[in-house]
Amino acid sequence: AQSVTQLGSHVSVSEGALVLLRCNYSSSVPPYLFWYVQYPNQGLQLLLKYTSAATLVKGINGFEAEFKKSETSFHLTKPSAHMSDAAEYFCAVRGYNTDKLIFGTGTRLQVFP
Amino acid sequence: GAVVSQHPSWVICKSGTSVKIECRSLDFQATTMFWYRQFPKQSLMLMATSNEGSKATYEQGVEKDKFLINHASLTLSTLTVTSAHPEDSSFYICSAESPPGNQPQHFGDGTRLSIL
């Protein structure tokens, strides 16, 4: 069965600092991996996805994530945080034979001026 | 890009009322839609998978008679919370998968349901 673990329920960074949000997955088959962002009282917006093509995936708003099979990780990074990046971020996994998404518990990103 | 519209965005009603939430795919046909529930400061919990023209598939622990799902067309799925009670208060989010298969799910903006 697939699952994802997001380390750190809260991450705080200063504006302009590096953002690193951690996600580790568990899957018996090569997974599809996703990062979504949720702003207060809104649905989820897709940031980026990994579907077994390039291991370094670039997404919207300057975010990117690297798929590392040896570490079963798919961490989300952004070189320079912006105040507007403050939100809840969810990592999700989907296996090849299912259309269900399994979400991590989420990481709340705070950005301080 | 693919857009999913969810309506209403906010509902407040009395205990015992039934509430219908609509989820529409605006610029694509979605044979599969998903309904999630999210409690404050928690992750999304999949409630059911809605398939056009057939019965929904509910996750374990989700009451079928409580949460009625109808997916009558390729662009519309509805979730009806029947005889709602305060414990049903939550944030409900739908999503749809754009064709072809194995594409990312696109999410609606959610419905905040408050039962008094």
Interface residues (C-beta under 8 A of the other chain):
Chain A: Y32 F34 Y36 N41 Q42 G43 L44 Q45 L46 K49 T51 F90 Y96 D99 K100 L101 F103 G104 T105 G106 R108
Chain B: V4 Q6 T32 F34 K41 Q42 S43 L44 L46 T49 F91 I93 S95 E97 G101 N102 P104 Q105 H106 F107 G108 D109 G110 R112
